[in-house]
Amino acid sequence: MFNSEPCDGCSQSISDALSRTVRLIVDQKDVDSQRLCPGCFASWISRYESEMQISQQVIGTDEIIVD
């Protein structure tokens, strides 16, 4: 028998062998921890990659403020 708990993303039961844990740590303190099934983990990775990409927008020199 194996241990299974719900995925924090979709609430479906998932075995320990298939689960992935995502932890957010800021200044050496745990902020968030999520136990995810493979599908929710893949979605989390895709969302993380898209949100963390540097924008390809070019800034014109008229938008730079110098004090």
PDB file of N, CA, C, O and CB in Angstrom:
ATOM      1  N   MET A   1       0.849  -1.185   0.000  1.00  0.00           N
ATOM      2  CA  MET A   1       0.000   0.000   0.000  1.00  0.00           C
ATOM      3  C   MET A   1       0.898   1.254   0.000  1.00  0.00           C
ATOM      4  O   MET A   1       1.940   1.278   0.656  1.00  0.00           O
ATOM      5  CB  MET A   1      -0.968  -0.005   1.240  1.00  0.00           C
ATOM      6  N   PHE A   2       0.495   2.254  -0.718  1.00  0.00           N
ATOM      7  CA  PHE A   2       1.278   3.471  -0.794  1.00  0.00           C
ATOM      8  C   PHE A   2       0.486   4.651  -0.245  1.00  0.00           C
ATOM      9  O   PHE A   2      -0.745   4.645  -0.230  1.00  0.00           O
ATOM     10  CB  PHE A   2       1.709   3.739  -2.233  1.00  0.00           C
ATOM     11  N   ASN A   3       1.207   5.643   0.196  1.00  0.00           N
ATOM     12  CA  ASN A   3       0.595   6.848   0.742  1.00  0.00           C
ATOM     13  C   ASN A   3       0.145   7.743  -0.413  1.00  0.00           C
ATOM     14  O   ASN A   3       0.887   7.939  -1.376  1.00  0.00           O
ATOM     15  CB  ASN A   3       1.587   7.605   1.680  1.00  0.00           C
ATOM     16  N   SER A   4      -1.051   8.276  -0.318  1.00  0.00           N
ATOM     17  CA  SER A   4      -1.510   9.224  -1.334  1.00  0.00           C
ATOM     18  C   SER A   4      -2.250  10.369  -0.665  1.00  0.00           C
ATOM     19  O   SER A   4      -3.044  10.170   0.255  1.00  0.00           O
ATOM     20  CB  SER A   4      -2.417   8.527  -2.375  1.00  0.00           C
ATOM     21  N   GLU A   5      -1.974  11.559  -1.145  1.00  0.00           N
ATOM     22  CA  GLU A   5      -2.605  12.772  -0.646  1.00  0.00           C
ATOM     23  C   GLU A   5      -3.043  13.591  -1.850  1.00  0.00           C
ATOM     24  O   GLU A   5      -2.584  13.337  -2.964  1.00  0.00           O
ATOM     25  CB  GLU A   5      -1.638  13.589   0.280  1.00  0.00           C
ATOM     26  N   PRO A   6      -3.924  14.571  -1.648  1.00  0.00           N
ATOM     27  CA  PRO A   6      -4.392  15.363  -2.791  1.00  0.00           C
ATOM     28  C   PRO A   6      -3.342  16.356  -3.292  1.00  0.00           C
ATOM     29  O   PRO A   6      -2.516  16.864  -2.534  1.00  0.00           O
ATOM     30  CB  PRO A   6      -5.656  16.111  -2.415  1.00  0.00           C
ATOM     31  N   CYS A   7      -3.410  16.607  -4.588  1.00  0.00           N
ATOM     32  CA  CYS A   7      -2.587  17.631  -5.233  1.00  0.00           C
ATOM     33  C   CYS A   7      -3.116  18.994  -4.793  1.00  0.00           C
ATOM     34  O   CYS A   7      -4.329  19.203  -4.755  1.00  0.00           O
ATOM     35  CB  CYS A   7      -2.608  17.487  -6.808  1.00  0.00           C
ATOM     36  N   ASP A   8      -2.226  19.918  -4.463  1.00  0.00           N
ATOM     37  CA  ASP A   8      -2.650  21.263  -4.081  1.00  0.00           C
ATOM     38  C   ASP A   8      -3.183  22.063  -5.267  1.00  0.00           C
ATOM     39  O   ASP A   8      -3.840  23.087  -5.082  1.00  0.00           O
ATOM     40  CB  ASP A   8      -1.494  22.006  -3.443  1.00  0.00           C
ATOM     41  N   GLY A   9      -2.902  21.600  -6.473  1.00  0.00           N
ATOM     42  CA  GLY A   9      -3.372  22.297  -7.668  1.00  0.00           C
ATOM     43  C   GLY A   9      -4.752  21.863  -8.117  1.00  0.00           C
ATOM     44  O   GLY A   9      -5.621  22.701  -8.356  1.00  0.00           O
ATOM     45  N   CYS A  10      -4.964  20.539  -8.237  1.00  0.00           N
ATOM     46  CA  CYS A  10      -6.228  20.041  -8.786  1.00  0.00           C
ATOM     47  C   CYS A  10      -7.023  19.198  -7.792  1.00  0.00           C
ATOM     48  O   CYS A  10      -8.145  18.788  -8.093  1.00  0.00           O
ATOM     49  CB  CYS A  10      -5.958  19.228 -10.026  1.00  0.00           C
ATOM     50  N   SER A  11      -6.471  18.939  -6.637  1.00  0.00           N
ATOM     51  CA  SER A  11      -7.121  18.189  -5.546  1.00  0.00           C
ATOM     52  C   SER A  11      -7.296  16.700  -5.820  1.00  0.00           C
ATOM     53  O   SER A  11      -7.960  16.014  -5.043  1.00  0.00           O
ATOM     54  CB  SER A  11      -8.462  18.784  -5.266  1.00  0.00           C
ATOM     55  N   GLN A  12      -6.720  16.179  -6.902  1.00  0.00           N
ATOM     56  CA  GLN A  12      -6.802  14.745  -7.160  1.00  0.00           C
ATOM     57  C   GLN A  12      -5.766  14.023  -6.306  1.00  0.00           C
ATOM     58  O   GLN A  12      -4.693  14.561  -6.029  1.00  0.00           O
ATOM     59  CB  GLN A  12      -6.587  14.436  -8.667  1.00  0.00           C
ATOM     60  N   SER A  13      -6.092  12.813  -5.896  1.00  0.00           N
ATOM     61  CA  SER A  13      -5.187  12.006  -5.098  1.00  0.00           C
ATOM     62  C   SER A  13      -3.943  11.660  -5.913  1.00  0.00           C
ATOM     63  O   SER A  13      -4.033  11.340  -7.098  1.00  0.00           O
ATOM     64  CB  SER A  13      -5.890  10.726  -4.607  1.00  0.00           C
ATOM     65  N   ILE A  14      -2.793  11.728  -5.269  1.00  0.00           N
ATOM     66  CA  ILE A  14      -1.533  11.444  -5.963  1.00  0.00           C
ATOM     67  C   ILE A  14      -0.609  10.683  -5.021  1.00  0.00           C
ATOM     68  O   ILE A  14      -0.533  10.997  -3.833  1.00  0.00           O
ATOM     69  CB  ILE A  14      -0.852  12.759  -6.461  1.00  0.00           C
ATOM     70  N   SER A  15       0.089   9.688  -5.547  1.00  0.00           N
ATOM     71  CA  SER A  15       1.008   8.907  -4.724  1.00  0.00           C
ATOM     72  C   SER A  15       2.295   9.700  -4.495  1.00  0.00           C
ATOM     73  O   SER A  15       2.640  10.585  -5.278  1.00  0.00           O
ATOM     74  CB  SER A  15       1.318   7.540  -5.392  1.00  0.00           C
ATOM     75  N   ASP A  16       2.988   9.373  -3.424  1.00  0.00           N
ATOM     76  CA  ASP A  16       4.252  10.048  -3.107  1.00  0.00           C
ATOM     77  C   ASP A  16       5.263   9.932  -4.239  1.00  0.00           C
ATOM     78  O   ASP A  16       6.011  10.873  -4.508  1.00  0.00           O
ATOM     79  CB  ASP A  16       4.847   9.472  -1.831  1.00  0.00           C
ATOM     80  N   ALA A  17       5.286   8.780  -4.901  1.00  0.00           N
ATOM     81  CA  ALA A  17       6.271   8.562  -5.963  1.00  0.00           C
ATOM     82  C   ALA A  17       6.085   9.513  -7.146  1.00  0.00           C
ATOM     83  O   ALA A  17       7.049   9.813  -7.850  1.00  0.00           O
ATOM     84  CB  ALA A  17       6.193   7.129  -6.448  1.00  0.00           C
ATOM     85  N   LEU A  18       4.872   9.986  -7.373  1.00  0.00           N
ATOM     86  CA  LEU A  18       4.599  10.866  -8.516  1.00  0.00           C
ATOM     87  C   LEU A  18       4.525  12.345  -8.143  1.00  0.00           C
ATOM     88  O   LEU A  18       4.513  13.199  -9.029  1.00  0.00           O
ATOM     89  CB  LEU A  18       3.308  10.457  -9.169  1.00  0.00           C
ATOM     90  N   SER A  19       4.475  12.658  -6.868  1.00  0.00           N
ATOM     91  CA  SER A  19       4.286  14.047  -6.454  1.00  0.00           C
ATOM     92  C   SER A  19       5.569  14.855  -6.582  1.00  0.00           C
ATOM     93  O   SER A  19       6.672  14.315  -6.496  1.00  0.00           O
ATOM     94  CB  SER A  19       3.783  14.103  -5.023  1.00  0.00           C
ATOM     95  N   ARG A  20       5.409  16.137  -6.787  1.00  0.00           N
ATOM     96  CA  ARG A  20       6.512  17.090  -6.818  1.00  0.00           C
ATOM     97  C   ARG A  20       6.170  18.190  -5.827  1.00  0.00           C
ATOM     98  O   ARG A  20       5.012  18.591  -5.710  1.00  0.00           O
ATOM     99  CB  ARG A  20       6.753  17.667  -8.269  1.00  0.00           C
ATOM    100  N   THR A  21       7.170  18.673  -5.120  1.00  0.00           N
ATOM    101  CA  THR A  21       6.940  19.743  -4.158  1.00  0.00           C
ATOM    102  C   THR A  21       7.637  21.003  -4.645  1.00  0.00           C
ATOM    103  O   THR A  21       8.822  20.986  -4.977  1.00  0.00           O
ATOM    104  CB  THR A  21       7.444  19.345  -2.745  1.00  0.00           C
ATOM    105  N   VAL A  22       6.886  22.093  -4.682  1.00  0.00           N
ATOM    106  CA  VAL A  22       7.416  23.397  -5.070  1.00  0.00           C
ATOM    107  C   VAL A  22       7.441  24.247  -3.809  1.00  0.00           C
ATOM    108  O   VAL A  22       6.421  24.415  -3.141  1.00  0.00           O
ATOM    109  CB  VAL A  22       6.553  24.072  -6.217  1.00  0.00           C
ATOM    110  N   ARG A  23       8.615  24.781  -3.489  1.00  0.00           N
ATOM    111  CA  ARG A  23       8.739  25.623  -2.294  1.00  0.00           C
ATOM    112  C   ARG A  23       9.213  27.011  -2.694  1.00  0.00           C
ATOM    113  O   ARG A  23      10.103  27.160  -3.532  1.00  0.00           O
ATOM    114  CB  ARG A  23       9.715  24.992  -1.267  1.00  0.00           C
ATOM    115  N   LEU A  24       8.614  28.014  -2.089  1.00  0.00           N
ATOM    116  CA  LEU A  24       9.028  29.396  -2.294  1.00  0.00           C
ATOM    117  C   LEU A  24       9.669  29.864  -0.999  1.00  0.00           C
ATOM    118  O   LEU A  24       9.027  29.896   0.051  1.00  0.00           O
ATOM    119  CB  LEU A  24       7.819  30.317  -2.708  1.00  0.00           C
ATOM    120  N   ILE A  25      10.941  30.226  -1.085  1.00  0.00           N
ATOM    121  CA  ILE A  25      11.692  30.667   0.086  1.00  0.00           C
ATOM    122  C   ILE A  25      12.212  32.076  -0.195  1.00  0.00           C
ATOM    123  O   ILE A  25      12.848  32.318  -1.221  1.00  0.00           O
ATOM    124  CB  ILE A  25      12.872  29.678   0.420  1.00  0.00           C
ATOM    125  N   VAL A  26      11.938  33.000   0.721  1.00  0.00           N
ATOM    126  CA  VAL A  26      12.396  34.379   0.606  1.00  0.00           C
ATOM    127  C   VAL A  26      13.155  34.709   1.880  1.00  0.00           C
ATOM    128  O   VAL A  26      12.645  34.506   2.983  1.00  0.00           O
ATOM    129  CB  VAL A  26      11.200  35.375   0.374  1.00  0.00           C
ATOM    130  N   ASP A  27      14.358  35.210   1.733  1.00  0.00           N
ATOM    131  CA  ASP A  27      15.203  35.545   2.877  1.00  0.00           C
ATOM    132  C   ASP A  27      15.297  34.391   3.864  1.00  0.00           C
ATOM    133  O   ASP A  27      15.187  34.590   5.073  1.00  0.00           O
ATOM    134  CB  ASP A  27      14.670  36.783   3.581  1.00  0.00           C
ATOM    135  N   GLN A  28      15.500  33.192   3.351  1.00  0.00           N
ATOM    136  CA  GLN A  28      15.685  31.966   4.115  1.00  0.00           C
ATOM    137  C   GLN A  28      14.460  31.577   4.947  1.00  0.00           C
ATOM    138  O   GLN A  28      14.586  30.832   5.918  1.00  0.00           O
ATOM    139  CB  GLN A  28      16.874  32.114   5.016  1.00  0.00           C
ATOM    140  N   LYS A  29      13.280  32.075   4.575  1.00  0.00           N
ATOM    141  CA  LYS A  29      12.041  31.707   5.265  1.00  0.00           C
ATOM    142  C   LYS A  29      11.059  31.118   4.259  1.00  0.00           C
ATOM    143  O   LYS A  29      10.871  31.662   3.170  1.00  0.00           O
ATOM    144  CB  LYS A  29      11.416  32.938   5.987  1.00  0.00           C
ATOM    145  N   ASP A  30      10.433  29.997   4.632  1.00  0.00           N
ATOM    146  CA  ASP A  30       9.422  29.393   3.763  1.00  0.00           C
ATOM    147  C   ASP A  30       8.219  30.309   3.654  1.00  0.00           C
ATOM    148  O   ASP A  30       7.627  30.697   4.661  1.00  0.00           O
ATOM    149  CB  ASP A  30       8.995  28.009   4.293  1.00  0.00           C
ATOM    150  N   VAL A  31       7.859  30.655   2.418  1.00  0.00           N
ATOM    151  CA  VAL A  31       6.696  31.490   2.159  1.00  0.00           C
ATOM    152  C   VAL A  31       5.526  30.619   1.712  1.00  0.00           C
ATOM    153  O   VAL A  31       4.382  30.852   2.101  1.00  0.00           O
ATOM    154  CB  VAL A  31       7.016  32.561   1.095  1.00  0.00           C
ATOM    155  N   ASP A  32       5.827  29.611   0.887  1.00  0.00           N
ATOM    156  CA  ASP A  32       4.774  28.758   0.339  1.00  0.00           C
ATOM    157  C   ASP A  32       5.374  27.408  -0.016  1.00  0.00           C
ATOM    158  O   ASP A  32       6.549  27.307  -0.370  1.00  0.00           O
ATOM    159  CB  ASP A  32       4.107  29.413  -0.906  1.00  0.00           C
ATOM    160  N   SER A  33       4.553  26.378   0.082  1.00  0.00           N
ATOM    161  CA  SER A  33       4.950  25.040  -0.324  1.00  0.00           C
ATOM    162  C   SER A  33       3.730  24.367  -0.925  1.00  0.00           C
ATOM    163  O   SER A  33       2.654  24.372  -0.325  1.00  0.00           O
ATOM    164  CB  SER A  33       5.526  24.217   0.876  1.00  0.00           C
ATOM    165  N   GLN A  34       3.892  23.786  -2.109  1.00  0.00           N
ATOM    166  CA  GLN A  34       2.779  23.124  -2.792  1.00  0.00           C
ATOM    167  C   GLN A  34       3.193  21.728  -3.218  1.00  0.00           C
ATOM    168  O   GLN A  34       4.287  21.526  -3.745  1.00  0.00           O
ATOM    169  CB  GLN A  34       2.315  23.944  -4.014  1.00  0.00           C
ATOM    170  N   ARG A  35       2.320  20.777  -2.988  1.00  0.00           N
ATOM    171  CA  ARG A  35       2.511  19.390  -3.433  1.00  0.00           C
ATOM    172  C   ARG A  35       1.685  19.248  -4.699  1.00  0.00           C
ATOM    173  O   ARG A  35       0.467  19.418  -4.667  1.00  0.00           O
ATOM    174  CB  ARG A  35       2.079  18.325  -2.317  1.00  0.00           C
ATOM    175  N   LEU A  36       2.340  18.936  -5.821  1.00  0.00           N
ATOM    176  CA  LEU A  36       1.669  18.943  -7.120  1.00  0.00           C
ATOM    177  C   LEU A  36       1.802  17.604  -7.834  1.00  0.00           C
ATOM    178  O   LEU A  36       2.802  16.900  -7.692  1.00  0.00           O
ATOM    179  CB  LEU A  36       2.233  20.050  -7.996  1.00  0.00           C
ATOM    180  N   CYS A  37       0.767  17.269  -8.606  1.00  0.00           N
ATOM    181  CA  CYS A  37       0.812  16.092  -9.479  1.00  0.00           C
ATOM    182  C   CYS A  37       1.653  16.455 -10.705  1.00  0.00           C
ATOM    183  O   CYS A  37       1.927  17.636 -10.917  1.00  0.00           O
ATOM    184  CB  CYS A  37      -0.641  15.623  -9.899  1.00  0.00           C
ATOM    185  N   PRO A  38       2.071  15.487 -11.512  1.00  0.00           N
ATOM    186  CA  PRO A  38       2.907  15.800 -12.683  1.00  0.00           C
ATOM    187  C   PRO A  38       2.285  16.836 -13.632  1.00  0.00           C
ATOM    188  O   PRO A  38       3.001  17.696 -14.144  1.00  0.00           O
ATOM    189  CB  PRO A  38       3.184  14.531 -13.454  1.00  0.00           C
ATOM    190  N   GLY A  39       0.978  16.772 -13.874  1.00  0.00           N
ATOM    191  CA  GLY A  39       0.323  17.730 -14.771  1.00  0.00           C
ATOM    192  C   GLY A  39       0.333  19.147 -14.226  1.00  0.00           C
ATOM    193  O   GLY A  39       0.633  20.093 -14.954  1.00  0.00           O
ATOM    194  N   CYS A  40       0.004  19.299 -12.940  1.00  0.00           N
ATOM    195  CA  CYS A  40       0.014  20.624 -12.319  1.00  0.00           C
ATOM    196  C   CYS A  40       1.436  21.161 -12.197  1.00  0.00           C
ATOM    197  O   CYS A  40       1.658  22.365 -12.319  1.00  0.00           O
ATOM    198  CB  CYS A  40      -0.650  20.572 -10.937  1.00  0.00           C
ATOM    199  N   PHE A  41       2.407  20.268 -11.955  1.00  0.00           N
ATOM    200  CA  PHE A  41       3.802  20.690 -11.887  1.00  0.00           C
ATOM    201  C   PHE A  41       4.270  21.212 -13.240  1.00  0.00           C
ATOM    202  O   PHE A  41       4.958  22.231 -13.302  1.00  0.00           O
ATOM    203  CB  PHE A  41       4.695  19.529 -11.427  1.00  0.00           C
ATOM    204  N   ALA A  42       3.908  20.535 -14.316  1.00  0.00           N
ATOM    205  CA  ALA A  42       4.270  20.983 -15.665  1.00  0.00           C
ATOM    206  C   ALA A  42       3.646  22.350 -15.955  1.00  0.00           C
ATOM    207  O   ALA A  42       4.295  23.212 -16.548  1.00  0.00           O
ATOM    208  CB  ALA A  42       3.814  19.948 -16.726  1.00  0.00           C
ATOM    209  N   SER A  43       2.410  22.550 -15.546  1.00  0.00           N
ATOM    210  CA  SER A  43       1.748  23.847 -15.730  1.00  0.00           C
ATOM    211  C   SER A  43       2.451  24.930 -14.921  1.00  0.00           C
ATOM    212  O   SER A  43       2.626  26.053 -15.396  1.00  0.00           O
ATOM    213  CB  SER A  43       0.264  23.762 -15.323  1.00  0.00           C
ATOM    214  N   TRP A  44       2.855  24.590 -13.696  1.00  0.00           N
ATOM    215  CA  TRP A  44       3.551  25.542 -12.830  1.00  0.00           C
ATOM    216  C   TRP A  44       4.877  25.960 -13.466  1.00  0.00           C
ATOM    217  O   TRP A  44       5.221  27.142 -13.469  1.00  0.00           O
ATOM    218  CB  TRP A  44       3.792  24.931 -11.428  1.00  0.00           C
ATOM    219  N   ILE A  45       5.623  24.987 -14.007  1.00  0.00           N
ATOM    220  CA  ILE A  45       6.907  25.281 -14.655  1.00  0.00           C
ATOM    221  C   ILE A  45       6.697  26.193 -15.863  1.00  0.00           C
ATOM    222  O   ILE A  45       7.452  27.148 -16.048  1.00  0.00           O
ATOM    223  CB  ILE A  45       7.613  23.971 -15.089  1.00  0.00           C
ATOM    224  N   SER A  46       5.695  25.919 -16.677  1.00  0.00           N
ATOM    225  CA  SER A  46       5.412  26.753 -17.855  1.00  0.00           C
ATOM    226  C   SER A  46       5.065  28.174 -17.447  1.00  0.00           C
ATOM    227  O   SER A  46       5.555  29.134 -18.041  1.00  0.00           O
ATOM    228  CB  SER A  46       4.266  26.154 -18.680  1.00  0.00           C
ATOM    229  N   ARG A  47       4.222  28.308 -16.435  1.00  0.00           N
ATOM    230  CA  ARG A  47       3.829  29.638 -15.953  1.00  0.00           C
ATOM    231  C   ARG A  47       5.050  30.369 -15.383  1.00  0.00           C
ATOM    232  O   ARG A  47       5.233  31.560 -15.638  1.00  0.00           O
ATOM    233  CB  ARG A  47       2.710  29.525 -14.874  1.00  0.00           C
ATOM    234  N   TYR A  48       5.879  29.664 -14.618  1.00  0.00           N
ATOM    235  CA  TYR A  48       7.089  30.264 -14.048  1.00  0.00           C
ATOM    236  C   TYR A  48       8.019  30.771 -15.156  1.00  0.00           C
ATOM    237  O   TYR A  48       8.512  31.897 -15.093  1.00  0.00           O
ATOM    238  CB  TYR A  48       7.828  29.240 -13.156  1.00  0.00           C
ATOM    239  N   GLU A  49       8.252  29.938 -16.160  1.00  0.00           N
ATOM    240  CA  GLU A  49       9.140  30.338 -17.262  1.00  0.00           C
ATOM    241  C   GLU A  49       8.611  31.556 -17.995  1.00  0.00           C
ATOM    242  O   GLU A  49       9.378  32.462 -18.320  1.00  0.00           O
ATOM    243  CB  GLU A  49       9.319  29.188 -18.246  1.00  0.00           C
ATOM    244  N   SER A  50       7.307  31.595 -18.263  1.00  0.00           N
ATOM    245  CA  SER A  50       6.752  32.732 -19.006  1.00  0.00           C
ATOM    246  C   SER A  50       6.758  34.014 -18.172  1.00  0.00           C
ATOM    247  O   SER A  50       6.974  35.098 -18.715  1.00  0.00           O
ATOM    248  CB  SER A  50       5.327  32.417 -19.461  1.00  0.00           C
ATOM    249  N   GLU A  51       6.526  33.908 -16.875  1.00  0.00           N
ATOM    250  CA  GLU A  51       6.497  35.107 -16.029  1.00  0.00           C
ATOM    251  C   GLU A  51       7.890  35.620 -15.689  1.00  0.00           C
ATOM    252  O   GLU A  51       8.054  36.804 -15.395  1.00  0.00           O
ATOM    253  CB  GLU A  51       5.743  34.819 -14.751  1.00  0.00           C
ATOM    254  N   MET A  52       8.887  34.756 -15.725  1.00  0.00           N
ATOM    255  CA  MET A  52      10.233  35.171 -15.343  1.00  0.00           C
ATOM    256  C   MET A  52      11.096  35.593 -16.525  1.00  0.00           C
ATOM    257  O   MET A  52      12.232  36.024 -16.327  1.00  0.00           O
ATOM    258  CB  MET A  52      10.911  34.060 -14.608  1.00  0.00           C
ATOM    259  N   GLN A  53      10.585  35.478 -17.752  1.00  0.00           N
ATOM    260  CA  GLN A  53      11.348  35.901 -18.925  1.00  0.00           C
ATOM    261  C   GLN A  53      11.464  37.417 -18.935  1.00  0.00           C
ATOM    262  O   GLN A  53      10.535  38.129 -18.552  1.00  0.00           O
ATOM    263  CB  GLN A  53      10.684  35.397 -20.231  1.00  0.00           C
ATOM    264  N   ILE A  54      12.610  37.895 -19.376  1.00  0.00           N
ATOM    265  CA  ILE A  54      12.812  39.332 -19.516  1.00  0.00           C
ATOM    266  C   ILE A  54      12.048  39.793 -20.741  1.00  0.00           C
ATOM    267  O   ILE A  54      12.123  39.176 -21.803  1.00  0.00           O
ATOM    268  CB  ILE A  54      14.327  39.693 -19.627  1.00  0.00           C
ATOM    269  N   SER A  55      11.328  40.863 -20.588  1.00  0.00           N
ATOM    270  CA  SER A  55      10.547  41.407 -21.688  1.00  0.00           C
ATOM    271  C   SER A  55      11.470  41.816 -22.831  1.00  0.00           C
ATOM    272  O   SER A  55      12.548  42.363 -22.597  1.00  0.00           O
ATOM    273  CB  SER A  55       9.704  42.606 -21.217  1.00  0.00           C
ATOM    274  N   GLN A  56      11.051  41.555 -24.055  1.00  0.00           N
ATOM    275  CA  GLN A  56      11.831  41.907 -25.232  1.00  0.00           C
ATOM    276  C   GLN A  56      11.546  43.339 -25.687  1.00  0.00           C
ATOM    277  O   GLN A  56      12.024  43.777 -26.733  1.00  0.00           O
ATOM    278  CB  GLN A  56      11.540  40.930 -26.365  1.00  0.00           C
ATOM    279  N   GLN A  57      10.761  44.058 -24.885  1.00  0.00           N
ATOM    280  CA  GLN A  57      10.398  45.431 -25.229  1.00  0.00           C
ATOM    281  C   GLN A  57      11.646  46.319 -25.216  1.00  0.00           C
ATOM    282  O   GLN A  57      12.456  46.255 -24.291  1.00  0.00           O
ATOM    283  CB  GLN A  57       9.328  45.977 -24.244  1.00  0.00           C
ATOM    284  N   VAL A  58      11.787  47.138 -26.245  1.00  0.00           N
ATOM    285  CA  VAL A  58      12.914  48.053 -26.348  1.00  0.00           C
ATOM    286  C   VAL A  58      12.502  49.399 -25.754  1.00  0.00           C
ATOM    287  O   VAL A  58      11.446  49.939 -26.083  1.00  0.00           O
ATOM    288  CB  VAL A  58      13.377  48.211 -27.831  1.00  0.00           C
ATOM    289  N   ILE A  59      13.337  49.923 -24.888  1.00  0.00           N
ATOM    290  CA  ILE A  59      13.059  51.218 -24.258  1.00  0.00           C
ATOM    291  C   ILE A  59      13.741  52.301 -25.065  1.00  0.00           C
ATOM    292  O   ILE A  59      14.944  52.245 -25.320  1.00  0.00           O
ATOM    293  CB  ILE A  59      13.537  51.249 -22.772  1.00  0.00           C
ATOM    294  N   GLY A  60      12.945  53.299 -25.466  1.00  0.00           N
ATOM    295  CA  GLY A  60      13.502  54.426 -26.213  1.00  0.00           C
ATOM    296  C   GLY A  60      14.230  55.375 -25.265  1.00  0.00           C
ATOM    297  O   GLY A  60      13.978  55.361 -24.061  1.00  0.00           O
ATOM    298  N   THR A  61      15.129  56.194 -25.798  1.00  0.00           N
ATOM    299  CA  THR A  61      15.899  57.116 -24.953  1.00  0.00           C
ATOM    300  C   THR A  61      15.025  58.197 -24.352  1.00  0.00           C
ATOM    301  O   THR A  61      15.409  58.792 -23.344  1.00  0.00           O
ATOM    302  CB  THR A  61      17.018  57.755 -25.751  1.00  0.00           C
ATOM    303  N   ASP A  62      13.863  58.476 -24.930  1.00  0.00           N
ATOM    304  CA  ASP A  62      12.989  59.496 -24.366  1.00  0.00           C
ATOM    305  C   ASP A  62      12.263  58.985 -23.116  1.00  0.00           C
ATOM    306  O   ASP A  62      11.599  59.765 -22.433  1.00  0.00           O
ATOM    307  CB  ASP A  62      11.973  59.954 -25.414  1.00  0.00           C
ATOM    308  N   GLU A  63      12.376  57.713 -22.813  1.00  0.00           N
ATOM    309  CA  GLU A  63      11.740  57.134 -21.638  1.00  0.00           C
ATOM    310  C   GLU A  63      12.682  57.028 -20.458  1.00  0.00           C
ATOM    311  O   GLU A  63      12.262  56.617 -19.376  1.00  0.00           O
ATOM    312  CB  GLU A  63      11.195  55.780 -21.966  1.00  0.00           C
ATOM    313  N   ILE A  64      13.956  57.390 -20.636  1.00  0.00           N
ATOM    314  CA  ILE A  64      14.938  57.297 -19.571  1.00  0.00           C
ATOM    315  C   ILE A  64      14.983  58.621 -18.821  1.00  0.00           C
ATOM    316  O   ILE A  64      15.116  59.686 -19.424  1.00  0.00           O
ATOM    317  CB  ILE A  64      16.335  56.930 -20.133  1.00  0.00           C
ATOM    318  N   ILE A  65      14.870  58.543 -17.500  1.00  0.00           N
ATOM    319  CA  ILE A  65      14.911  59.748 -16.655  1.00  0.00           C
ATOM    320  C   ILE A  65      16.244  59.759 -15.915  1.00  0.00           C
ATOM    321  O   ILE A  65      16.608  58.779 -15.265  1.00  0.00           O
ATOM    322  CB  ILE A  65      13.699  59.788 -15.638  1.00  0.00           C
ATOM    323  N   VAL A  66      16.956  60.852 -16.014  1.00  0.00           N
ATOM    324  CA  VAL A  66      18.252  61.001 -15.348  1.00  0.00           C
ATOM    325  C   VAL A  66      18.148  62.161 -14.380  1.00  0.00           C
ATOM    326  O   VAL A  66      17.781  63.273 -14.761  1.00  0.00           O
ATOM    327  CB  VAL A  66      19.410  61.231 -16.379  1.00  0.00           C
ATOM    328  N   ASP A  67      18.471  61.898 -13.132  1.00  0.00           N
ATOM    329  CA  ASP A  67      18.469  62.976 -12.115  1.00  0.00           C
ATOM    330  C   ASP A  67      19.842  63.543 -11.926  1.00  0.00           C
ATOM    331  O   ASP A  67      20.028  64.451 -11.117  1.00  0.00           O
ATOM    332  CB  ASP A  67      17.944  62.468 -10.776  1.00  0.00           C
TER     333      ASP A  67
END
